[in-house]
Amino acid sequence: MIRSAVLGTGSYLPEKVVTNTDLEKIVDTTDEWIVERTGIERRHVAGDGELTSDLAVRAANRAMEAAGIGVEDVDLVIVATTTPDDTFPSTATKVQAALGMTRGAAFDVQAACSGFLYALSVADSMIRTGLARTVLLIGAETMSRLIDWEDRTTCVLFGDGAGAMVLAAQEGDGSRGVLASRLHSDGRQRDLLYTDGGPSSSQTAGHIRMKGREVFRHAVNNLASVVYEVLEDASLNPSDIDWVVPHQANKRIIDGTARKLQIDSEKMVLTVQEHGNTSAASVPLALDEAVRDGRIKQGDLVLLEAMGAGFTWGAALLRW
């Protein structure tokens, strides 16, 4: 049996930190209001000239170092992002060049906040079918470039960062690696979370627009449903899960999903207070933190889940 095993993880956050108190000076909001509704206390913001690809390269190097591999071992680079450096070429090809990688392939995946789960599923499928043996999987975002800093409902939510993972083919009894993954989308919900621009529609990147209450309602229900799907695929129960690494959008969504799944909140890896919503970067960022501080250990059953604009949502179950 060939299964996709995680060899190492890495992450990177820009040096600049914007606190809720900082935001109080530029928009009509308060630290108390933000924390009560989102759980967010601060977020990192990319500096002038700091691109999504720059964050991705730093996280990628840390993941390869943790995995004990060099760039010559990588067959494929996938970057999940909704904030690419350019409309084209892909950010992944820029990362490929920056790493000095001269073989294999590179491409982007765009599924907003679910991007890393979509990219993980693609990487796992390519490994299982033999199209790649070692994949460098990255979620990287500069969401601050899409923010309307006069819109207090959205500017308090988002931050910048990158997380990475090395996935590699492993032969054996199949006890370690990606056990199951599921993906969904529902384009009918487009107007609940979107950007009001794009190359074809306005020739601009646009700003984030969101109807928060409707997004919250869909998020809790959709995430709980897809988690049950991957557990069923792996013939496991919620009680078997050691750690849940959720998309870090809003603490209330994370808490609501935990209650619906009847999973102890102490099993939820929480970084939203420090990072805000970093879209496709949020799951690998949180995952790397939990790996490096020793919470996630070999043999643990780890659940990853996310939902984003589209709507898109997905989950994956891994044996560490």
C-alpha positions in Angstrom: 0.0 0.0 0.0 1.3 3.5 -0.9 0.1 6.3 1.3 1.1 10.0 1.6 3.0 10.5 4.9 4.0 13.9 6.4 7.8 14.2 6.6 7.9 17.7 8.0 6.2 21.0 8.4 7.2 24.7 8.5 5.7 28.2 8.7 6.5 31.9 8.5 4.9 35.0 9.7 5.8 38.6 8.7 7.6 40.7 11.3 5.0 43.5 11.4 2.2 42.9 14.0 -1.1 44.8 14.0 -3.0 44.6 17.3 -6.6 45.4 17.9 -5.5 48.5 19.7 -3.8 49.6 16.5 -7.0 49.1 14.5 -8.9 51.2 17.0 -6.9 54.2 15.7 -8.0 53.8 12.1 -11.5 52.3 12.2 -14.6 52.5 14.4 -14.0 49.4 16.5 -12.7 48.3 19.9 -10.4 45.5 21.2 -13.3 44.2 23.3 -15.7 44.1 20.3 -13.2 42.2 18.1 -12.2 39.7 20.8 -15.8 39.0 21.8 -16.9 38.3 18.2 -13.9 36.6 16.7 -11.3 35.8 19.4 -8.6 37.6 17.4 -6.2 39.8 19.3 -3.5 40.5 16.7 -2.4 39.6 13.2 0.8 39.8 11.1 0.9 42.0 8.0 3.4 41.7 5.2 5.8 44.6 4.8 6.2 46.8 1.7 7.6 44.7 -1.1 7.0 41.5 0.8 5.1 39.1 -1.5 3.1 36.0 -1.1 5.9 34.0 -2.8 8.4 35.4 -0.2 6.4 34.1 2.7 5.9 30.8 0.9 9.7 30.3 0.3 10.5 30.9 3.9 7.9 28.4 5.1 8.9 25.9 2.4 12.6 26.0 3.5 11.6 25.3 7.1 9.4 22.4 6.1 12.2 20.8 4.0 14.7 21.3 6.8 12.3 19.6 9.2 11.7 16.7 6.7 15.5 16.3 6.2 15.3 16.6 2.4 16.7 19.0 -0.2 15.0 20.7 -3.1 16.5 18.0 -5.4 14.2 15.5 -3.7 11.0 17.4 -4.5 8.9 16.3 -7.5 6.1 18.8 -7.2 5.3 22.2 -5.6 1.7 23.1 -5.0 0.9 26.6 -3.6 -2.6 27.2 -2.2 -3.3 30.9 -2.4 -6.0 33.4 -3.2 -3.5 36.3 -3.2 -1.0 35.3 -5.9 1.9 37.6 -6.7 0.7 38.0 -10.2 -2.4 37.0 -12.2 0.1 34.7 -14.0 2.5 32.9 -13.9 1.6 30.9 -10.8 3.1 31.8 -7.5 4.2 28.1 -7.3 6.6 28.6 -10.3 8.1 31.6 -8.6 8.6 29.5 -5.4 10.1 26.8 -7.6 12.6 29.2 -9.1 13.5 30.8 -5.7 14.2 27.4 -4.2 16.5 26.5 -7.1 14.3 23.6 -8.2 14.9 22.7 -11.8 12.9 19.5 -12.2 9.3 18.4 -11.6 6.3 20.7 -11.8 4.6 23.5 -9.9 1.1 25.0 -9.9 -1.3 27.0 -7.7 -4.7 25.9 -6.2 -7.3 28.5 -5.5 -10.1 27.6 -3.2 -9.9 30.6 -0.8 -9.7 29.5 2.8 -10.2 25.8 1.9 -7.2 26.0 -0.5 -4.8 24.0 1.7 -7.3 21.1 2.1 -7.9 21.1 -1.7 -4.2 21.1 -2.4 -3.6 18.4 0.1 -6.2 16.2 -1.6 -4.6 16.8 -5.0 -1.1 16.1 -3.6 -2.3 12.9 -2.0 -4.0 11.7 -5.2 -0.9 12.3 -7.2 1.3 10.4 -4.8 -1.1 7.5 -4.7 -1.3 7.3 -8.5 2.5 7.5 -8.8 2.7 10.9 -10.6 4.9 12.2 -7.7 6.7 10.8 -4.8 7.6 13.9 -2.8 5.4 17.0 -2.8 6.1 20.4 -1.2 2.7 21.7 -0.2 2.3 25.3 0.8 -0.5 27.6 1.9 0.5 31.3 1.6 -1.5 34.5 1.7 -1.1 38.3 1.9 -4.8 38.9 2.7 -3.9 42.5 3.9 -3.7 43.4 0.1 -7.4 42.6 -0.3 -8.6 44.5 2.8 -10.7 47.6 2.8 -9.3 49.3 5.9 -12.5 51.4 6.2 -14.7 48.3 6.5 -14.7 47.4 10.2 -16.5 44.1 9.6 -13.7 42.6 7.6 -10.5 44.6 8.2 -10.2 43.2 11.8 -10.4 39.6 10.6 -7.5 38.9 8.3 -3.7 38.5 8.4 -0.8 37.3 6.4 1.4 34.2 6.7 2.5 30.9 5.2 2.6 27.3 6.2 4.1 24.3 4.4 4.2 20.5 4.5 6.3 17.9 2.9 4.3 14.9 1.8 6.0 11.7 0.5 5.0 8.3 -0.7 5.5 5.6 2.0 5.0 1.9 1.4 4.0 -0.4 4.2 0.9 -1.3 6.2 -0.7 2.1 5.6 -1.0 2.9 9.3 0.6 6.3 8.8 -0.3 9.2 6.4 -3.4 10.6 4.9 -6.3 8.2 5.7 -9.1 10.0 4.0 -10.1 13.4 2.6 -13.4 14.9 1.3 -14.0 18.2 -0.7 -17.2 20.1 -1.4 -18.3 23.4 -2.9 -21.6 25.3 -3.4 -21.3 28.2 -5.9 -24.8 29.4 -5.1 -23.4 31.0 -1.9 -20.9 33.2 -3.8 -22.4 36.5 -2.6 -22.0 35.7 1.1 -18.2 36.0 0.9 -16.3 37.4 -2.1 -14.0 40.1 -3.5 -15.6 42.9 -5.5 -13.1 42.7 -8.3 -11.0 40.6 -10.5 -9.1 40.7 -13.8 -12.1 39.9 -16.0 -14.8 41.9 -14.1 -13.1 45.0 -12.9 -9.4 44.8 -13.8 -8.6 45.2 -10.1 -8.0 42.8 -7.2 -11.0 44.1 -5.4 -11.8 44.1 -1.6 -13.2 41.4 0.6 -17.0 41.6 1.2 -18.8 39.3 3.6 -22.1 38.7 5.3 -20.8 37.4 8.6 -23.9 35.9 10.2 -24.8 33.8 7.1 -21.2 32.6 6.7 -21.1 31.5 10.4 -24.3 29.4 10.0 -23.1 27.6 6.9 -19.6 27.1 8.3 -20.6 25.2 11.5 -23.0 22.9 9.6 -20.8 22.2 6.6 -17.6 21.6 8.7 -19.3 19.2 11.0 -20.9 17.3 8.1 -17.6 16.9 6.2 -15.8 15.7 9.3 -18.3 13.0 9.8 -17.7 12.0 6.1 -13.9 11.5 6.5 -14.4 9.7 9.8 -16.9 7.3 8.1 -14.4 6.7 5.2 -11.7 5.7 7.7 -14.1 3.7 10.0 -13.4 5.9 12.9 -15.3 8.0 15.5 -14.9 11.6 16.8 -13.6 10.1 20.1 -10.7 8.6 18.2 -9.4 12.0 17.2 -6.3 13.3 19.1 -6.1 16.8 17.5 -8.3 18.9 15.3 -6.5 21.6 13.3 -9.3 23.8 12.0 -9.3 26.8 9.7 -8.6 29.8 12.0 -11.4 32.1 10.9 -13.3 32.8 14.0 -13.1 31.3 17.5 -16.9 31.1 17.7 -17.0 28.9 14.5 -14.3 26.7 16.0 -16.1 26.4 19.3 -19.4 25.8 17.5 -18.0 23.0 15.3 -16.4 21.3 18.4 -19.7 21.3 20.2 -21.6 19.9 17.2 -19.0 17.1 16.9 -18.9 16.6 20.7 -15.1 17.0 20.6 -13.3 18.3 23.7 -12.3 21.9 23.0 -8.8 21.1 24.4 -8.2 19.0 21.3 -8.7 22.0 19.1 -5.5 23.7 18.0 -6.2 27.4 18.3 -4.0 30.2 16.8 -6.7 32.6 15.6 -5.9 34.9 18.5 -2.4 35.4 17.3 -2.7 35.2 13.5 -6.3 36.2 12.5 -7.7 34.6 9.4 -4.8 33.8 7.1 -7.0 32.0 4.6 -5.2 29.1 2.9 -2.2 29.5 5.2 -4.2 29.1 8.5 -4.3 25.3 8.7 -0.6 24.7 7.9 0.4 27.6 10.2 -1.6 26.1 13.1 -0.4 22.6 12.3 3.3 23.6 12.3 2.8 25.3 15.7 1.3 22.2 17.2 4.0 20.0 15.8 6.9 22.1 16.9 5.6 22.6 20.5 5.2 18.9 20.9 1.4 18.6 21.0 1.2 16.5 17.9 3.2 13.3 18.2 3.9 10.3 16.1 0.9 8.0 16.0 -1.7 10.8 16.7 -4.9 10.9 14.7 -5.0 14.5 13.3 -8.1 16.1 11.6 -7.7 19.1 9.3 -10.8 21.1 8.2 -11.6 24.4 6.5 -14.3 26.3 4.8 -14.0 29.3 2.6 -15.5 31.5 -0.1 -17.2 29.8 -3.0 -18.4 28.2 -0.7 -15.8 25.6 -0.6 -15.1 23.2 2.3 -13.2 20.1 3.1 -11.5 17.9 5.7 -8.7 15.4 5.8 -7.7 12.7 8.4 -4.0 11.9 8.9 -2.2 9.4 11.1 1.0 11.2 12.2 
